[in-house]
């Protein structure tokens, strides 16, 4: 089984349980690293035959503002307009993977528009998609149903919602979610 961990993460100002904090590593990236560690180290021998997942950070050509309020305004405008921001770099060939672990922050009740761009860039037919998101109260929002609409021939597993303010201590819940999938 070949797995790709694809994620979008935002650095700069983020909302943490009532206040704005500046972070140098996005919450979603923190969870993606936990997943990578668990898949490589803990599940490698028993479950996935010394498997090391590939990792791809979904990045936009035009950076989102560092300022939290400005970033949320840009994200809201993109969502209203149904924009598909251009992505940086070469996208991985989805055909090379059986499972795609897809991570993102929940913005305005769903995934950032850059994740929509990523999902529309490949054929996910027959692939298993395991979505996870970071949030500060909205959970998965409607992102799971949006993924199912964009990738109707994929198998979309139940997602994992991780509070951004507790992402550094999410290893137990991430482990449980991976074991269930």
N, C-alpha and C positions, 0 to 999 in steps of 0.2 A: 504494500500500500504506500503510495507516494502522497505526501501532504504538503500543501502550501499554506503558510500563515501570511495572509494579506491583511494589512491594516492601515487605517488612516488615523493620525494622531495630531493633536494641536499643542504646541508649546506657547509660552507667553502667559498672559493672564487667563486664569481659569477660575470658575466658581466652585467654592468648597464650603458647603453647608452654611451659607449665609454671608460669606465674605469672599473677596477676590484675592487670589494669591498668584504670584508669578512663579512659573515652573519651567525648568530647563528641559525636562523630558515629559512628554504628554502622558496622560493617564492610560490611554489605550496602548501606547507603546510599552508601558510598564506591564500591563496584563499580557501583551503579546510575548514579552520576554519570559514571563512566568510559564506560559504555555510551551514555548520553545524548550525551556529547561526541563519541564515535566516530560514532554514527549521524548526528548533526547536522553535524559538521565534515568527517569523512573520507569517509563513504559518501554524503553528501548529493547531490553532483553526479553521481557515476558510477553509483551503485547505486539510490538511492532518490529521485531527482528533487527535490533540495533539500528533503528531508524532515526535519521536526523532530518527534520523538516526543512524545507526551503522557506525563506522569509522574504517578503516584498513589502516595502513601505509605499503606500499610495500617496503620492505627493503631487500637488498642483503646480503648473508652470507659474501661475501668479500666486504668491504667498498670501495667506489670510492675515489680516491685521493682528498684531500682538495684543493690542488693547481689547479687552473682553467685550465691551459694549460695541465697539466698531466691528469686531468679528461677528457678533451675533446679528448685527444689522446686515452685514454682507451675506451671511448664511441665510437669513430670512428672505432677502431679496432674490438670491439664487433659487431658493425653494419655490417662491411664488412664481418666478419666471420659468421654472423647470429647466434651468441652465445645466449644462454638462461641461464643467471646467476641464480644460485640457490638462493632461497628466504629464509629468516629467518622466523621462527615461523610457526604456523599452519595457513593455508589459510582458509578464511571463506567459508562456503558452499554456493555457488551461488544459489542453489535451494531455500534457505531461503528468497531470495529477488526478488522483481519485477523490481526494478530500481537500476542500478549501475551508480553512478556518478564517473567518472574515470578521475583522474588528473595526470598530468606529465609535466615536462619541455620539450620543443621541442629541441631535440638534433639531429643534423645532418639531419634535415628535417622530423623527425618523433619522436616517443616515445623512451625513453630509452629501451634497450633490456630487462630490468627487467620487464617492463610492458607487453612485449610480453610473457614472462614466465608466468606472472599472468593470462593473457587472455587465454593462452593455458592450464591452470590448471583446468578449469571448463567448464561446459556446459552452455553457455549463450543463448541457444535457447529460443525464446519467451521473453527474457529479454529486457528492454529498457536501452540502454547505453547512458548516457549524458557525452560526453568527454569535458574536459577543459584542457588548457595548459597555461603555462607561457613561455614567449619568450622575445627576445630583437630584433625582426625584422622579424622573419620567420613565424609568425602566427601559424596556425595549421599544416603547412607543409602538408605532405601526411598522417598524422596520422589517419585522419578519414577514408580514404580508406584502410589503413592497418588494422584498427579495423574491418571494414566490411569484409575484406578477412579472418581475424582470427575468426570472429564470424558471419558467413553468415546467421544464422537463428535468429540473434538478430535484434532489431530495434535500429539503431544508429541515434541519434538526431544530429542536427547541433551543432557543437562544439563552445565553447567560448574560444577565445584567449585573454589572459591578459598579457600586458607588465609587465615583472618582476619588472621593476623600478617603476611601478605604482600599484603594487598589493595591497599595504596597503590602497589605495583609490579606490578600485574596487567594493565596495559594490553596488553602483547603477547599474553598468553593470551586475553584478552577479544576482541581484534581477530581472532585466528585462529578463535575460536569463532563470532563473528558472520559472518565470511567463509564459514564452512562451512555456515551456516544461511541 
